[in-house]
Structures are given as structure tokens and as C-alpha cells.
Amino acid sequence: MKLAFIGGTGPEGLGLAVRFAAAGEEVIIGSRSAERAQEAAAKIVALVPTARVSGAENPDAARQGEVVFITVPFEGQRDILLALREAIGAKLVVDTVVPLAFEKGRARALSVAEGSATQQAQALLPQALVTGAFHNLSAQKLMRVDEDLGSDVIVVGDDPEARRRVMALAGRLKGVRGIDGGPLVNARYVEELTALILNINRTYKVQAGIKLTGI
Ligand SMILES: NC(=O)c1ccc[n+]([C@@H]2O[C@H](COP(=O)([O-])OP(=O)(O)OC[C@H]3O[C@@H](n4cnc5c(N)ncnc54)[C@H](OP(=O)(O)O)[C@@H]3O)[C@@H](O)[C@H]2O)c1
């Protein structure tokens, strides 16, 4: 499976790409700059010598990927998705974007007119099968590629088959269980939980994840 990471030069996209490369998936790092994309691809090879990885400008990455991950800051999501609408078409999209602001080092969830970043993505990409996932996984932890992540990944999306595919992908990562989070209307709860986790991380000086019991 070819997985493209739009904005994959940042910690979250790079961290997810490293983990998927280690799991044997082919990854394409997307960037606004082909050079930065190639530098990021080289970082993945340094960590995972067997990685099948390449770097490309975002539109190329979106065209090549069978699944397209959105790993840009919320502030950049609207413009980049409008620009990539054609390249993404009806593909499966995994939005990891969390609308956040920081004040005195404390994270706060931003309100989004569409309800959540993932719902905004679906509104901007009406043909695509948009899901939201991986919001609660720390990029720092992802980069420690041998470490068991020991976390659940809640997957939201309006198409049950799309959710199942993303849960299966999540399950490819070491120590990760995909959890069905239901339709896109639930995305805001998963995104907002990230603000709480970041503030807990600050208190305990850790990179905490989430694990649901009883499932
Ligand atoms: N960091 C985490 O631990 C974490 C965890 C869970 C979820 N997330 C979410 O994942 C997303 C990415 O996080 P991150 O920490 O990797 O973010 P980031 O480093 O701020 O940005 C990621 C990449 O996005 C591109 N980018 C930046 N501004 C852009 C814009 N205005 N338009 C288009 N592209 C832009 C840049 O790539 P180029 O300059 O190469 O184009 C950048 O390297 C965020 O929405 C975040 O909320 C992060």
C-alpha cells in the first residue's frame, strides 16, 4: 500500500511515515518543497534502512498515494486541501490535524465552524472518503521506532469500510489497536482530547497516549 503524507516533513507526518515504513508499507513524503521532502525521506532511511520511501511536492505525493494522510497545521489545512482536491479525488484520506492554540505553554482546543478539522477536510474534499485518526499519538514517541506505542487509535469517519481500512492500518503500528470511533460528528471529541493529553504531558513530563479498557 502506498501511503502519502501531506506535510510529512513535520514531526507528526515524519513519525507516522517512519512507523509505517518500519511495518513494510511504501511511504511518500509530501512537502511544499521537493528538496525538503527528499531530506525527510533520507531521515526515514537512516532510521529504517529497509524503508521504501520517496519525497515529492504535495500534489505529486497526493497523486501517487493510495491513502493520503493530512499532517499539516490546522492553519494550513483549508488552502492545501483546496489546492489538492483534484489530486486526492475519491481516495481514502486520514486527517491527523488538531486545531490547537497555545497560551503560556498550555494547549487549548480551537472551535471550528464545521465542527472539527476532520469535518472541515470532508467539506473541502466532498468526493474523498475522509477519516480522522492518530490525533492522540505523540510524534516524539513515533520517532522512537523500536518503542512499543502501547496506545489505542480512535478512527472516525462516515464510511464504515473506510474506518475499517484505517483501523487495519493503525494496527500495523507496533503496540497500536484501532478503535471504531463512529461517524465524523465524533471527530471533535478525539481532536479536543489531544489538548488535554498535551497538558497532562506537561504536568508529568511524559508523552502519554490513550488506552480504552473493556473493549
Ligand atoms: N506533533 C505531534 O505530536 C502531533 C500529534 C498528533 C497530531 N498532530 C497534528 O498533526 C499535524 C502536523 O503536526 P506537526 O507537529 O508535524 O506540524 P508542523 O511541524 O507544524 O507542520 C508539518 C508540516 O506541514 C507543512 N506546513 C506548515 N505550514 C503549512 C501551511 N500553512 N500550508 C501547508 N503546509 C504547511 C510543513 O511542511 P513543508 O514546509 O515541508 O511543506 C511542515 O513541516 C498538526 O495538525 C497537528 O495538530 C501533531
The ligand as an ORCA input file, in Angstrom:
! r2SCAN-3c Opt
* xyz 0 1
  N       3.320     16.823     16.728
  C       2.523     15.954     17.338
  O       2.915     15.275     18.326
  C       1.121     15.714     16.812
  C       0.364     14.671     17.348
  C      -0.924     14.437     16.831
  C      -1.430     15.226     15.817
  N      -0.662     16.252     15.332
  C      -1.233     17.083     14.258
  O      -0.558     16.739     13.070
  C      -0.386     17.904     12.254
  C       1.094     18.050     11.957
  O       1.793     18.243     13.170
  P       3.326     18.675     13.160
  O       3.727     18.867     14.575
  O       4.091     17.733     12.306
  O       3.175     20.118     12.433
  P       4.232     21.132     11.787
  O       5.614     20.644     12.021
  O       3.890     22.500     12.269
  O       3.846     21.073     10.238
  C       4.024     19.909      9.455
  C       4.426     20.307      8.051
  O       3.350     20.980      7.415
  C       3.856     21.863      6.420
  N       3.207     23.163      6.604
  C       3.400     24.065      7.598
  N       2.585     25.126      7.447
  C       1.873     24.890      6.308
  C       0.890     25.624      5.602
  N       0.452     26.833      6.029
  N       0.387     25.089      4.454
  C       0.814     23.881      4.012
  N       1.767     23.149      4.640
  C       2.269     23.639      5.785
  C       5.364     21.971      6.633
  O       5.968     21.204      5.595
  P       6.723     21.874      4.332
  O       7.236     23.213      4.799
  O       7.800     20.903      4.060
  O       5.678     21.964      3.281
  C       5.583     21.286      7.973
  O       6.820     20.622      8.056
  C      -0.950     19.097     13.039
  O      -2.226     19.423     12.578
  C      -1.015     18.582     14.467
  O      -2.081     19.168     15.193
  C       0.591     16.511     15.791
*
